[in-house]
Amino acid sequence: MMKKELLLGDEALAWGAVNAGLSGVFAYPGTPSTEITEFIQMHPVARERGIHCRWSANEKTAMEAALGMSFVGKRALVCMKHVGMNVCADAFVNSAMTGANGGLVVVAADDPSMHSSQNEQDSRFYGKFAMIPTFEPSSQQETYEMIGAAFDFSEKHQIPVLMRITTRMAHSRAVVEVGEPRPQNELKYPEKPRQWILMPGNSRVRYKTLIEENKLFEQEAERSPFNRYCDGPDKSMGIIACGIAYNYIMENFPEGCPFPVLKLSQYPLPTALVRRMASECGSLLIAEEGQPVIEEMIRGVLDTPLPIKGRLSGELPRTGELTPDNVRGALGLPAREVAPASQIAQPRPPALCMGCGHRDMYTALNEVLHEHYKTAKVFSDIGCYTLGSLAPFHAIDTCVEMGASITMAKGAADGGQFPSVAVIGDSTFTHSGMTGLLDAVNEGSNITVVISDNLTTGMTGGQDSAGTGRLEQICAGLGVDPAHIRVVVPLPKNMEEIRRTIREEIEHKGVSVIIPRRECIQTAKRHNAKK
Ligand SMILES: Cc1ncc(C[n+]2csc(CCOP(=O)(O)OP(=O)(O)O)c2C)c(N)n1
């Protein structure tokens, strides 16, 4: 029986996966993907069905665990934000070589306009690069349906599937018709076990079949119900609209689009459909969210030179999100009178919450460094504490990607920098800081590592943090001298002690770790309210 629910794109995806017989979701939080896993964690049906839904330490461990679940025949989902694809890339790219057994779908949530990310990378490149079929929904309803189709595709062709969504799809709500859950798969082992042992002899054979299979995946894309060719009377231009960009185009033509439109939501690129459009139209407009992935590909596909317009050629903006308004010029429509966002909503610069322990940590660190160590450099990382770069703290010199603080501090120290300080959050530390700390310990690098522990993954809304309660043991296990693992409570009343601790550990010649520990005030509020 179908029923209607008002769902975020993320929730439609999660519900679709549960109803498609999911056995486990493996994920590390990251905007705008977090709500997929949270929906499954909160859902009574998921609980009844015993679906695995605990957070993983990082995207690579998530991807590998899901691959293991697929190996034993069950349906597994991996979710992450786009930069998480970089972290799990080794496992992801090689999963095209092993193939899948139980359905395996990897969801990458891209963040064009960088609302909460360091870059605007487009995950479809990873699909093409790994030769993994990629799905890109254009509506919440399609997201719901597509995730089930992606699992079916994955099992039919024994290949992982990448599903790419973007911020607006993930975080906007629409009415979605949902169906009934299908049972989970039984345990069942791969029929081609050699493929799962990627030694050169096996891989060489497998790589050739993967290339052959991609021809089949392309044929699937040519006849996919998610790719649609809608003819139109005005052949001066044909529009290729990918994923959510399809909506931005169609919203401008409530009476129907006069141009032929190829809605693209499944790759590899269906080149026959593209060629058909090129042969019938005077020019092509490529509307895609993110980077000009398809625009670049199409230039290599067409036999006849044809004007191709898009993000590369400048008809559409090269950076940032597309909107129904900013595609109008490319459609030959007059600009709409809209007030700039800054007039509609007052911009509010982000800041650390009042009462946050990171504030006290930075206050103490700044005082020590400004007074005693004018040459200090602070290599920070990604999390709430990155806001230490802004007023009033201006406390950090770098923020690159998760885990980079400790390793950059090490490299700088190797290059003669003193003091070389790393600031990293507890979740970021277990995500990808631990291996860097091991490098530093092995070389006795002269660095001071501050693990600012708020007992949660604060930045993404307060998910469990993988090392909570065990950070000192982890550091000691990695070889940090226990005498130089110091725990302090970041509160104004403890300033004197914190400053002294920082000073002593900077003076220690070797690796030291300072752990300022106090619960995130947002999660503390929630915990108190529950009590
Ligand atoms: C590879 C990657 N995955 C996920 C994210 C999203 N993200 C940014 S910071 C962060 C974790 C922050 O937690 P923590 O280190 O404990 O610091 P806090 O925010 O609690 O201060 C996450 C999940 C990201 N930026 N990059």
The ligand as an ORCA input file, in Angstrom:
! r2SCAN-3c Opt
* xyz 1 1
  C      36.237     13.949      5.121
  C      35.243     14.714      5.879
  N      34.250     14.070      6.490
  C      33.338     14.758      7.206
  C      33.402     16.120      7.293
  C      32.354     16.880      8.070
  N      32.864     17.269      9.363
  C      33.532     18.397      9.513
  S      34.187     18.520     11.018
  C      33.551     17.101     11.526
  C      33.778     16.529     12.886
  C      33.941     17.485     13.936
  O      33.957     16.824     15.171
  P      35.112     17.074     16.194
  O      36.432     16.849     15.586
  O      34.817     16.264     17.408
  O      35.004     18.636     16.519
  P      33.760     19.486     17.057
  O      32.987     19.954     15.905
  O      32.962     18.621     17.975
  O      34.374     20.624     17.765
  C      32.841     16.538     10.507
  C      32.129     15.288     10.665
  C      34.472     16.759      6.616
  N      34.614     18.077      6.619
  N      35.360     16.038      5.936
*
